[in-house]
Amino acid sequence: MNPTPQQHLQTVVDNWQHLADMLDTHVAAPWPPAGRMSDYLAALDYADAQHTPRPHHSRELEVPAGQPPLNLAALDAIRTTELALLGTADHIAAQVQRYPVTVDTGRGWTDDVHRQVALLAVRDQADPRRWSLTDTATRTPCHAAVWLQQRLDHAPGPFRPLTVQQHDRIADVARESATRVQAALATLRRRTEVPYPCPHCRAHALTVQGGDGRPPAAECGRCGRTWTQGAAAVA
């Protein structure tokens, strides 16, 4: 079952601090590993035969002396996701958030009715459920994600129901944001076809999978042989 927009937004909330923590880390080299794929697969098979640890084909970016390491993938994901979520919350709030109550009874402050309506207007203006265009304390990606979740769930407050178009816009942004965060955290498994023939059948390019924390794998789509960092090639 595909995740709901609310679940996509929750993915952003749950992983945002992890993403921020990655900013000062080095970046590992991308999968598939550099070098000849046939050599890599042969090394995996040899390691299985010898029951020795697998070779690790990863490296870190070299950072000039005196400069802190910076994970550019995390930085890009943070900036892009923040712009997307805050921009969407601004757009949706402008369309569905009711204007605060105003007071114009023609009576003075000493009048009970005027005073009660004025106090209601103040409370309505300060309703914490409202999306703010100016409050820096709440203009964060996580707060925007939660606020958008609440709109999708029809939570009570000074809001009109979402239209189909508004719902779909939030859903698109939620899905893209979750995908971006997961990719930056290397929790999203990616498939890539590489221009290396299968070392067994020699008739088909290999497909490699990795990037989600599980052991990377290489697979031949024709003969069905696979290689992983946890098992030898199997048919």
N, C-alpha and C positions, 0 to 999 in steps of 0.2 A: 504494500500500500504506500502510495506517495505521501510524503509529509504535507501537512496542511500549512497555509501561510503563517498561522500562529506558531506552529512548530519551527518553521524556518526562522521566525523572529526570535524564538526562544533559544535557538542555536547561537544566534549572534550574542544574546545576553549572557548565556552560559560560558561562552568562549572569549568574551571581549578582554577580560583581564589576562588570559593566557596569551592572547594576541599582543597586548601591550607589553607583556613580559618578554616577548620575543624581539623587541626592538633593539636590545643591546646584545643580541647573539649573532654569531657568525652564520652564514648561509651555507648549507651543504650543497654539493654539486647535484645537478638534476639527474633524475633517472630517465633514460638508461645510462649506464656508466660510460665514460669516455673510453676510447680504444676499440679494438676489433671485437665484435660481439662473439665471433667464433672462439677467440681466446678466452673470453670471459666464461662462456659455457663450458669449455674444456677444463677451465680451472675449477668450476663447480663440480663437474663429474670427478675430477681427480681428488678433490677434497672429500667427496663422499666415499670414494674407494679407500682413502687413507684414514677415514674417520677423524679428520682434522678440522679445525674451525674454518669457516668460509672466509675467503678474502673479502675485505671491505673496500669497495670502490667508491670512496667518498673523499672529499677534500673540503677545506675551508677557504673562503676568500681571504686573500692577503690584505691586511689593512695597514696603511702607512703608519710609521711610528708616530706616536703622539695623538693619533685620532682614535676615537672609540669605535668598536665594531658596530655595524648597523645592518639590520636585516631589512633589505630594501623591499622584499615581498611583503613583510609585515607592515612596513610603513605605507606602501601603496594600498594595501587592503584597508588599513585604518582610515586613511584619508578619503578613499573612494566611498567606503561604506558610510562614514560619517556624513559626507555630503549627500549621499542618496537618502539616508534615513531622515536627516533633519529637513532636507528639501521636501521630501514627501509629507512629513508631518506638517510643515508650514502650508503646503498646498491643500492638504485635506482639511486642516483647521480653518483655512480661509473659506472653505465651502460648507462645512457642516457645523462649525462651532457657533452657537447662538451669541449674539451681541449681549453684553451685560445689561441688566435692568437699569433704566434711568429714572430719575425722580423729577417730576414736574407737577406737583399737586396744587400749586398756588397757595399753599399754606406755610406758615412759619414753622421753625424747628420745635417750638413749644407745643404744636399741635400733635396729638398722639398718633393719628393716622400718618401724618407726614413723617414723623420720627421713625415709626415702624417700617414704612416703605423705604426710607433712606438707609436704615440698617440692613434691610434685605438686599438693597442694591450693593452695599459695601461687601456683604458676604458673597454675593453672586460674582462680583468682580474678582474677589480673592479666592474663588473656588479652586482648590488644588487640582481638580480634575481637568481644568482648562489647559490647553497648550499655549505656552508663552513664547512670544517672539523676542523677548528681551531678557528673561531671567537666565543668566549664565549657569546657575546651579542646576537647572533642569534641561538646558539645551545640550544634552549629551546623547550619543547614539543609543545607549541602553535605555534611557528614559523615553526616547522617541520610539524605540522598538516596543516597549511596554504600552505606551500610549496608543500606538497603532494596533497592537493586539486587542486592547480594550474596545477600540472602534469596531474591529472585526467581530468581537463577541457581543456587540450591542450593549456594552456596559452603560449604566445610567449616568446622566450628567447633562450639561447644557449643550447637547448635540442633536443634530438631525440624523436619521438613519443613513447609512451609506447607500449610494446608488450602485448598480452593477458595475459601472465603469470605474467608480472610486474603489470598490472592492478589488477589481481586477488589477488596478494600478498598484495597490498595496501588495497584492499577491506577487506581482512581478518583481517589485523591489525587494520583497522579503526573500524570495527564492534566489535572486542574484546576490543579495548580501550574504546569505548563508553559504552559498557556493564559494564566494570570494573568501570568506573567513575560513572555511574548511580547507580550501586549497592552500591558503597561507600557513595554516597549521599542519599541513601535510596529512590531513585526515580524510581527504577525498581521493579514492583510488582512481588512477588515470590509466588509460590504455593508449599505447603508441605503437604504430607499426614502424619498424626499423629496417633499413635497407641491407639486411644480412640474411642470406639463405639459411634454411635449416641445415645444421651440420650432418643430419642423418639422411633426409630425403633429397636435399639440395634443390627442391622444386618450389619452395614457398618461402616468402619473407616471414620473419618472426614478428610476433606481437608481444610487447612487454607490458607488464602491469606493475604499478607501485605507487608510492606517494601517500599511503594511508596508515603507515605504521606497521602494516603486516609485511611479511617477507615478500620482496619483489619476485616476479615470476616471468618466465619467457615461454611462449607457446607457439607451436607450429600449427597453423590452421588446416594443414593437409594431412600430415601423418599422425597428428594428435599428440606428439611428444611434448612434454613440459619440463621445465627446469625451475626450481625454486631454491631459496637459500636453506631450505629445511629438508630437501629430499633430492635424490638423484633423478636423472631424466627417466620418465616413465612413458610407456606407450599409451 
